[in-house]
Amino acid sequence: QVQLVESGGGLVQPGGSLRLSCAASGIIFSVNAMGWYRQAPGKEREPVAFITSDGSTDYADSVKGRFAIERDNAKNTIYLQMNSLKPEDTADYFCYAQIRPRQRSGVTNYWGQGTQVTVSS
């Protein structure tokens, strides 16, 4: 019904930058919110950044001032601009979306398959 596809992950040196993308496709009436989670090996998945339908944003304390979340409403796509990357940012990054597929339906949570970010020298 709805698919989230992430891209942009890779290997980067400490202090470098990456830009992640997540595109939502399928049956979508409205998008309530989209955002990013990340999960490091052996750790629980944690929220990173979110953006709501009205453009409000929220960030984890660990990434404030370094990461920025953006959206393109026409394409149902969000981006995560990651600057000043640190080794502790290394994780699988997952796109999340809270979507109302049809006018007569409740919101549903969707997840992407993840994209790997490795910060290492």
C-alpha angles and dihedrals in degrees: 000000000000127000129191117201122190127198140166103068123134147116120313136167122247109279092027131116139239133181119212125199132200122188122192118207137172132053106354126162096170140345116228097185143339132195151141134270127183135203125196121201111285093005135102122259112266134191118254110174138346138190126195131211092266092051099258113149136203130189138192112250091242093063103034111128092017106059129051127191120209136177140207105204094191091059098034086234133138131193135204114208107199118194133173090023119201131201089250088063088070107119146106107281118214128196117225129195134182105206139176102213096193136013091251099051142078125251119278130202118233132187134201123224094250138246124234122239118190121184111192141133 
